[in-house]
Amino acid sequence: MRLTTRTNLAMRVLMFCAVNPEKTVRKHEIADACNASENHLAQVVNTLAQRGFIATQRGRSGGLRLSRPTSEICVGQVLRAFEADLPFAECFDLETNTCPLHEACMFRDALMDALEAFYATLDRKSLKDLVENNEALEALLQLPSARSIPICGARARPPQLEAAQ
């Protein structure tokens, strides 16, 4: 099984927003931190907003932020929002299925059971579970303005060095 790029980006966007909860973040900030194309992010952000995971604001001071607490964003729901329209296997789409084994194949049933188990596992995880007490993730995704301000004018250490200690 392999998740689509859009699904992967959706989780990156949500984690970025979760690590920067007091900020309205911009697509270019997410793109820079998550090694993503702003064009791909635009499509993902649109879907996340339509599904109620994030709120967007247009204009000069615009951007995006989570629309609900991290504990209320279910990872399984996010994945379904991006993966549900794509059939897992050819035989899952009865309109385009050309497999001659369809009527007698038990592999399809096994795949359906596995897929249900996959989503059931992710349904038990919230965005909060992925980001809370995850200092390494915070070091990677936290906006520079949210990082600690050095005391007495000392130079800030790069996050890579901070995380290494």
C-alpha positions, 0 to 999 in steps of 0.5 A, spaced: 500 500 500 502 506 498 499 513 500 498 518 495 502 525 495 496 529 496 495 525 502 502 525 505 502 533 504 495 533 507 498 530 514 504 535 513 500 541 512 496 539 519 502 537 523 505 544 521 499 548 523 499 544 529 506 545 531 504 553 530 497 553 533 498 561 535 499 563 528 496 563 521 501 560 517 502 561 509 503 556 504 510 558 502 512 557 509 509 550 509 512 548 502 519 550 505 519 546 511 515 540 508 519 540 501 513 541 497 510 544 491 506 550 493 501 548 487 500 541 490 499 544 497 494 549 494 490 543 492 491 540 498 489 546 502 483 547 498 480 540 500 482 540 507 478 547 508 472 544 504 472 538 509 473 542 515 480 540 517 483 547 516 480 555 516 483 559 510 483 567 510 485 571 504 488 577 503 495 580 505 495 577 512 491 571 510 493 564 511 491 558 514 490 554 521 487 548 524 479 549 524 478 545 530 483 542 536 488 537 534 484 532 539 478 532 534 482 531 528 482 524 526 488 521 522 483 516 519 478 521 517 484 525 513 486 519 509 479 517 507 478 525 505 484 524 500 484 516 498 476 514 498 475 516 491 481 512 489 479 504 488 485 500 492 485 495 487 481 494 480 476 490 482 474 495 487 471 499 482 465 495 479 464 500 473 471 499 470 473 492 473 476 488 467 478 482 472 475 475 469 476 472 476 472 478 480 466 473 481 470 467 484 476 471 487 477 471 495 483 476 494 478 482 494 475 480 500 481 479 504 484 486 501 477 489 503 478 486 510 485 489 510 483 496 508 478 496 514 483 494 519 488 499 516 483 505 517 480 502 524 487 503 526 488 510 524 481 512 527 484 511 533 490 516 532 488 524 532 493 529 530 494 531 537 497 524 538 502 525 532 504 532 535 504 532 542 511 532 546 514 531 539 520 535 540 523 533 534 517 535 529 517 541 533 524 543 531 523 541 524 516 545 523 516 551 528 516 557 525 522 561 526 518 567 530 515 562 535 522 559 537 526 561 543 529 568 543 536 568 545 537 571 552 542 577 552 543 577 545 546 571 544 546 568 537 541 562 536 543 555 535 540 552 529 535 547 530 539 541 528 544 543 533 539 543 538 535 537 537 542 533 536 543 535 544 
